[in-house]
Amino acid sequence: MDPKKIYLTKEGLSELKKEYDELTKGKRPEVLGRLSQARNLGDLSENAEYVVAKEELSFIDGRIDELEELLKQVEIITNHKSHSAVKLGSTVTLTVNGKKESFMVVGEWEADPKEKKISHESPLGKALIGIGAIGLAVCLLVIVWVVVNLSGLFNSF
């Protein structure tokens, strides 16, 4: 895995593009309009609306720059239907204390533990990458995860 690449599913890429479009076509023009109106009110040193709009524009521009850099580095996780080992895009079913839980291994930008999406860079993600057999135990701290199913394996290489 290339450390400079940003690994995303198609859905993750779509979300980043959607955010980029909302910022560039919606929020930024709106804030520019508010900034222009506030500038027309007179003394800028005591104009709270101007200061707030200028700070918001700075934040938006920073996020747009960040998204542009991310989008240049995206590598899409594609489906090759390989069941040989856990890779980015794999869904892994584990047992913990007798309870089954399924996780999808994703790139760090899509990781969301509430949605059962874990980063390949997280301790559990690192422990799972490369595992190719059901029944193997993964030990992290005092939690023992047992692989009980591998499905939907993807390969981005």
C-alpha positions as CSV (number, residue, x, y, z in Angstrom):
1,M,0.0,0.0,0.0
2,D,1.3,3.4,-1.0
3,P,1.4,5.7,2.1
4,K,0.7,8.8,-0.2
5,K,-2.5,7.2,-1.6
6,I,-5.9,7.9,-0.1
7,Y,-7.8,4.6,-0.3
8,L,-11.6,5.0,-0.8
9,T,-14.5,3.0,-1.9
10,K,-16.6,4.4,-4.7
11,E,-19.1,5.6,-2.1
12,G,-16.4,7.4,-0.2
13,L,-15.1,9.1,-3.3
14,S,-18.6,10.2,-4.1
15,E,-19.1,11.7,-0.7
16,L,-15.8,13.7,-1.0
17,K,-16.8,14.9,-4.4
18,K,-20.3,15.9,-3.1
19,E,-18.7,17.9,-0.3
20,Y,-16.3,19.6,-2.7
21,D,-19.2,20.6,-5.0
22,E,-21.3,21.9,-2.1
23,L,-18.4,24.0,-0.9
24,T,-17.3,25.4,-4.3
25,K,-20.8,25.8,-5.9
26,G,-22.9,26.6,-2.8
27,K,-21.3,27.7,0.4
28,R,-18.3,29.7,-1.0
29,P,-20.3,31.8,-3.4
30,E,-22.9,32.5,-0.6
31,V,-20.1,33.6,1.9
32,L,-18.5,35.7,-0.8
33,G,-21.8,37.5,-1.3
34,R,-22.1,38.1,2.5
35,L,-18.5,39.3,2.6
36,S,-19.2,41.8,-0.2
37,Q,-22.4,43.0,1.5
38,A,-20.6,43.4,4.8
39,R,-17.7,45.3,3.1
40,N,-20.3,47.8,1.8
41,L,-21.4,48.6,5.3
42,G,-18.4,50.8,6.0
43,D,-15.7,50.6,8.6
44,L,-14.3,47.1,8.4
45,S,-12.5,47.3,11.8
46,E,-15.8,47.3,13.7
47,N,-17.8,45.3,11.3
48,A,-18.6,41.9,13.0
49,E,-20.4,40.6,9.9
50,Y,-17.3,41.2,7.8
51,V,-15.0,39.5,10.3
52,V,-17.3,36.4,10.6
53,A,-17.7,36.1,6.8
54,K,-14.0,36.5,6.3
55,E,-13.2,33.8,8.9
56,E,-15.8,31.5,7.3
57,L,-14.4,32.0,3.9
58,S,-10.9,31.2,5.1
59,F,-12.2,27.9,6.7
60,I,-14.1,27.0,3.5
61,D,-11.0,27.8,1.3
62,G,-8.9,25.6,3.6
63,R,-11.3,22.7,3.3
64,I,-11.5,23.1,-0.5
65,D,-7.7,23.0,-0.7
66,E,-7.6,19.9,1.5
67,L,-10.2,18.2,-0.6
68,E,-8.4,19.0,-3.9
69,E,-5.2,17.5,-2.5
70,L,-7.1,14.4,-1.3
71,L,-8.9,13.9,-4.6
72,K,-5.5,14.0,-6.4
73,Q,-4.3,11.1,-4.3
74,V,-7.4,8.8,-4.3
75,E,-7.0,5.1,-5.1
76,I,-10.4,3.4,-5.5
77,I,-10.8,0.1,-3.7
78,T,-12.1,-2.2,-6.5
79,N,-13.7,-5.6,-6.2
80,H,-11.7,-8.6,-7.6
81,K,-13.8,-11.2,-5.7
82,S,-10.7,-12.7,-4.1
83,H,-11.3,-14.7,-0.9
84,S,-7.6,-15.5,-0.2
85,A,-6.9,-12.8,2.5
86,V,-8.3,-9.8,4.2
87,K,-7.6,-6.6,2.1
88,L,-8.9,-3.1,1.8
89,G,-12.6,-3.4,1.2
90,S,-13.0,-6.8,2.9
91,T,-15.9,-7.4,5.2
92,V,-14.8,-9.5,8.1
93,T,-17.1,-11.2,10.6
94,L,-15.5,-11.6,14.0
95,T,-16.6,-12.9,17.4
96,V,-15.9,-11.1,20.6
97,N,-17.0,-12.5,23.9
98,G,-19.3,-14.9,21.9
99,K,-21.0,-12.0,20.0
100,K,-20.5,-11.8,16.2
101,E,-19.7,-8.4,14.6
102,S,-18.9,-7.6,11.0
103,F,-16.5,-4.9,10.0
104,M,-15.4,-3.5,6.7
105,V,-11.7,-2.7,6.3
106,V,-11.5,0.8,4.6
107,G,-9.0,3.6,4.2
108,E,-8.5,6.0,7.0
109,W,-10.6,8.7,5.5
110,E,-13.7,6.5,5.5
111,A,-13.2,4.9,8.9
112,D,-16.3,5.2,11.1
113,P,-16.5,2.8,14.0
114,K,-20.3,3.5,14.4
115,E,-20.8,2.3,10.9
116,K,-18.5,-0.7,11.5
117,K,-15.9,0.6,9.1
118,I,-12.4,0.3,10.4
119,S,-9.2,1.8,9.0
120,H,-6.6,-0.4,7.6
121,E,-4.2,1.7,9.7
122,S,-6.0,1.0,13.0
123,P,-4.6,-1.6,15.4
124,L,-7.5,-4.0,14.5
125,G,-7.2,-3.2,10.8
126,K,-3.4,-3.8,10.8
127,A,-4.0,-7.1,12.6
128,L,-6.6,-8.3,10.1
129,I,-4.9,-7.3,6.8
130,G,-3.5,-10.4,5.3
131,I,-5.4,-13.0,7.4
132,G,-6.7,-15.6,5.1
133,A,-8.2,-18.3,7.3
134,I,-11.3,-18.6,9.3
135,G,-10.7,-19.4,13.0
136,L,-7.5,-17.4,13.4
137,A,-7.5,-15.3,16.6
138,V,-6.4,-11.7,16.6
139,C,-5.3,-10.4,20.0
140,L,-5.4,-6.7,20.8
141,L,-5.0,-5.7,24.5
142,V,-7.4,-8.0,26.3
143,I,-9.9,-8.4,23.5
144,V,-9.7,-11.6,21.4
145,W,-11.3,-11.4,17.9
146,V,-11.9,-14.7,16.1
147,V,-12.4,-14.6,12.3
148,V,-15.6,-16.5,11.5
149,N,-16.3,-15.3,7.9
150,L,-14.6,-13.5,5.0
151,S,-16.7,-11.9,2.3
152,G,-16.7,-9.2,-0.3
153,L,-12.9,-9.1,-0.5
154,F,-11.6,-6.3,-2.7
155,N,-8.1,-5.7,-4.1
156,S,-6.8,-2.3,-5.1
157,F,-3.5,-3.5,-6.4
